[in-house]
């Protein structure tokens, strides 16, 4: 089918290429003119603006937005709302806040324009591995885009079927799922990212404990000089903690066992914060997810004022002297 793609970065570009490979007719636009030329060279139709992209699409038109969440996505959705017509579809595949999706969908519904939010997981590996997609849309709109979802999804591959799945219909085994009405896709992806924070933090803390198992503060008989790259590798083989995140950890540790090429400054995309806000609104305890988010905040600081307060209190009540930095 024909699809317009706005945004040709690491994910938008790879998604475009995956669609071209499968025979879909792509019309593409990005502020980076070289990126437009690159994918036009692969067979896409290049556009010089959002208006030009819309003009080159046949009705009913479908436009996928793959740009950073926030004001820029809001602006493009608003612009498309003035350019598209009844029966056309806007797809936001970025990491927008699900409440924004619900608002946009309700606004566009007045014009009979469909809005689809797609939580997309797969990162820079998606070109070859495919993308796991969590879709929020009307059933009608999701059905129209099914050929695109099928192309972008990883498919069943060699993953062993969940016992009993042969009795269940649906696309979940193929790597994409219509989760519910507009907003539901990005809501599920938001929780996905919150869980991701927790898993990553658990791996990070576990490997840090093993790295410090040879600390001079330990009894010499209880010290271990562990090969973390090998441990990551053996855990990949049949362990209950195996995962793609562990696969990536194994790659990083093999490349550089000390990880000296990383600073440890860890950003958050915003979805971790939204996950905690959702937990608060629902009165659901989320201890691990909250702690993993706060750990990311901590990674960006040297010593916080709060830690200085703790140090001052320890010195005042017990005469505890701060250890010198690095000591």
C-alpha positions in Angstrom: 0.0 0.0 0.0 1.0 3.7 -0.2 2.2 5.4 2.9 3.6 8.8 3.7 6.5 9.0 6.2 7.5 12.2 8.0 10.8 11.9 9.7 13.7 9.8 8.4 16.0 9.5 11.4 17.3 6.2 12.9 13.9 4.6 13.2 11.8 6.5 10.5 14.5 5.8 7.9 14.8 2.1 8.7 11.0 1.7 8.8 10.8 3.4 5.4 13.5 1.0 4.0 11.7 -2.0 5.5 8.5 -1.0 3.8 10.2 -0.3 0.4 11.8 -3.8 0.6 8.3 -5.3 1.0 6.9 -3.5 -2.0 5.0 -0.6 -0.4 5.0 2.8 -2.1 6.6 5.3 0.2 6.3 9.1 0.0 8.9 10.7 2.3 9.7 14.0 3.9 12.3 15.2 6.4 13.9 18.5 7.1 17.2 16.7 6.2 17.2 16.9 2.4 20.0 14.4 2.1 17.9 11.9 4.0 15.1 12.5 1.5 17.5 11.9 -1.4 18.8 8.8 0.2 15.4 7.1 0.4 14.3 8.5 -3.0 17.3 6.6 -4.3 15.9 3.4 -2.8 12.6 3.9 -4.6 10.6 6.3 -2.4 9.0 9.4 -3.7 10.7 12.4 -2.2 8.7 15.5 -0.9 9.9 19.0 -0.2 7.4 19.8 2.5 4.5 18.4 4.5 2.1 20.0 2.0 4.0 18.4 -0.9 4.0 15.0 0.8 0.2 15.1 1.2 -0.3 16.2 -2.4 1.6 13.2 -3.6 -0.5 10.7 -1.7 -3.6 9.0 -3.2 -6.9 9.0 -1.2 -7.6 7.6 1.3 -4.2 9.0 2.6 -2.1 7.6 5.4 0.7 9.6 6.9 3.1 8.1 9.5 4.9 10.6 11.8 8.3 9.4 13.2 9.7 12.5 14.9 10.5 13.4 18.5 7.5 13.6 20.9 6.4 17.0 22.1 5.9 20.3 20.4 7.2 19.3 17.0 4.9 16.3 16.8 2.0 18.4 18.0 2.7 20.9 15.3 2.9 18.4 12.5 -0.3 16.6 13.6 -2.1 20.0 13.7 -0.8 20.8 10.3 -1.9 17.5 8.8 -5.3 18.0 10.4 -5.7 21.0 8.1 -4.4 19.2 5.0 -6.1 15.8 5.2 -9.7 14.9 4.5 -12.5 12.6 5.6 -11.3 9.0 5.8 -7.6 9.8 5.9 -5.3 8.5 8.6 -2.5 10.1 10.8 -0.2 7.7 12.6 2.1 8.8 15.4 4.8 6.2 15.9 6.9 8.2 18.3 6.8 8.3 22.1 3.9 10.7 22.6 2.1 11.0 25.9 -1.1 8.9 25.7 -3.3 11.7 27.0 -2.2 13.8 24.1 -3.2 11.0 21.7 -6.7 10.9 23.2 -7.1 14.7 22.8 -5.7 14.7 19.2 -8.0 11.7 18.2 -11.1 13.5 19.6 -10.2 16.7 17.7 -9.5 14.9 14.4 -12.6 12.8 14.8 -14.7 15.9 14.3 -13.2 16.0 10.8 -13.6 12.3 10.3 -9.9 11.9 10.2 -8.6 8.7 11.9 -5.7 8.9 14.4 -3.5 6.0 15.3 -0.9 5.9 18.0 1.7 3.2 17.7 4.1 2.4 20.5 7.2 1.2 18.6 10.0 -0.9 20.1 13.0 -2.1 18.2 15.4 0.8 18.1 18.2 0.8 15.6 18.0 -3.0 15.1 14.5 -2.8 13.7 15.5 -2.7 10.0 16.5 -6.4 10.2 14.8 -7.6 13.4 11.4 -5.8 12.9 9.5 -3.7 15.3 7.2 -4.7 18.1 4.2 -2.4 17.8 1.4 -1.6 20.3 -1.4 0.1 18.5 -4.2 2.5 19.7 -6.9 3.1 17.1 -10.4 2.4 16.0 -10.7 -1.2 14.7 -11.5 0.2 11.3 -8.3 2.3 11.0 -6.1 -0.4 12.4 -7.4 -2.8 9.8 -6.6 -0.4 7.0 -2.9 -0.2 8.1 -2.6 -3.9 8.7 -0.4 -4.5 5.6 2.1 -1.9 7.0 2.1 -3.3 10.5 2.6 -6.8 9.1 5.6 -5.6 7.1 7.2 -3.7 10.0 6.6 -6.4 12.6 9.2 -9.1 13.2 6.8 -12.0 12.5 6.8 -15.3 14.4 10.3 -16.2 13.5 11.8 -19.1 15.5 10.3 -18.1 18.9 8.7 -21.1 20.5 4.9 -20.7 20.7 3.3 -20.1 24.1 1.4 -23.3 25.1 -2.2 -22.9 24.2 -1.6 -20.0 21.7 -2.7 -22.2 18.8 -6.2 -21.9 20.1 -6.1 -18.1 20.2 -6.6 -15.8 17.2 -4.8 -12.5 16.7 -1.6 -10.8 15.7 0.3 -10.8 19.0 2.5 -13.7 17.9 3.5 -11.7 14.8 4.8 -8.8 16.9 2.0 -6.2 16.7 -1.2 -5.8 18.6 -4.3 -3.6 18.5 -4.4 -2.7 22.2 -7.5 -0.6 22.2 -8.8 2.9 21.2 -6.6 5.9 20.5 -4.2 6.4 23.4 -4.0 2.7 24.3 -1.0 2.0 22.1 1.2 4.6 23.7 -0.1 3.8 27.1 1.1 0.2 26.8 4.4 1.4 25.3 4.8 3.8 28.2 4.5 0.9 30.7 6.8 -1.1 28.5 9.5 1.6 28.9 8.9 1.9 32.6 9.5 -1.9 32.9 12.6 -1.5 30.7 14.0 1.0 33.2 13.6 -1.5 36.0 15.2 -4.4 34.1 18.1 -2.2 33.1 18.6 -1.0 36.6 18.6 -4.6 38.0 21.2 -5.7 35.5 23.3 -2.6 36.2 23.3 -3.1 40.0 23.9 -6.8 39.7 27.0 -6.4 37.5 28.2 -3.6 39.7 28.1 -5.9 42.7 30.1 -8.5 40.8 32.6 -6.0 39.6 33.3 -5.0 43.2 33.5 -8.5 44.5 37.3 -8.1 44.6 37.1 -5.0 46.8 40.0 -4.7 49.3 37.4 -4.0 52.0 36.4 -7.7 51.8 38.1 -10.5 53.5 40.7 -11.8 51.1 39.3 -15.3 51.1 35.9 -13.9 50.0 37.2 -11.8 47.1 36.4 -12.9 43.5 37.9 -11.5 40.3 35.0 -12.1 37.9 35.0 -12.0 34.2 31.8 -10.0 33.6 31.8 -10.5 29.8 31.8 -14.3 30.3 29.1 -14.1 32.9 26.9 -12.1 30.6 27.5 -14.6 27.9 26.8 -17.7 30.1 23.6 -16.1 31.4 22.4 -15.7 27.8 22.4 -19.5 27.5 19.4 -21.0 29.2 19.3 -18.6 32.2 15.9 -17.4 33.5 17.4 -13.8 33.4 18.2 -14.0 29.7 16.8 -11.2 27.5 17.7 -9.0 24.6 18.9 -6.4 27.0 21.3 -8.9 28.4 22.4 -9.7 24.8 23.3 -6.0 24.3 25.1 -6.0 27.7 27.2 -9.0 26.6 28.2 -7.1 23.4 29.2 -4.0 25.3 31.2 -5.9 27.9 33.0 -7.9 25.3 33.9 -4.7 23.4 35.2 -3.0 26.5 35.1 -4.9 29.8 35.7 -1.7 31.9 33.0 0.3 29.9 35.5 3.2 30.0 33.9 4.6 26.8 30.7 5.4 28.8 30.3 8.2 31.4 27.3 6.6 33.2 25.2 9.7 32.6 21.8 8.2 31.9 19.0 10.2 30.3 15.3 9.3 30.5 12.9 9.7 27.6 10.0 10.9 29.8 8.0 7.7 29.6 9.5 6.5 32.9 8.1 9.6 34.6 4.7 9.1 32.9 4.6 5.5 34.1 5.1 6.6 37.7 2.5 9.3 37.3 0.0 6.7 36.0 0.8 4.5 39.0 0.1 7.4 41.3 -3.2 8.2 39.5 -4.2 4.5 39.7 -2.9 4.1 43.3 -0.8 1.2 42.2 2.5 0.6 44.0 5.5 0.7 41.7 8.5 0.6 43.9 11.0 -0.9 41.5 10.0 1.3 38.6 10.1 4.5 40.7 13.5 3.6 42.1 15.0 2.9 38.7 13.8 6.3 37.5 15.3 8.1 40.5 18.6 6.2 39.8 18.7 7.8 36.4 18.3 11.2 38.0 21.1 10.4 40.4 23.4 9.4 37.5 23.5 13.0 36.3 24.9 14.4 39.5 28.1 14.2 41.4 27.0 14.7 45.0 23.6 16.1 45.7 22.8 18.6 48.4 20.8 15.9 50.1 23.9 13.7 50.3 25.8 16.6 51.8 23.0 17.0 54.5 23.4 13.3 55.3 27.2 13.6 55.6 26.8 16.7 57.8 24.3 14.9 60.1 26.6 11.8 60.5 29.5 14.1 61.4 27.4 16.0 64.0 25.8 13.1 65.8 28.6 10.6 65.6 31.8 12.4 64.6 31.9 10.4 61.4 34.4 11.9 59.0 33.8 11.9 55.3 36.1 9.6 53.4 38.2 11.4 50.8 36.8 11.2 47.2 38.1 8.1 45.5 39.3 6.6 48.8 
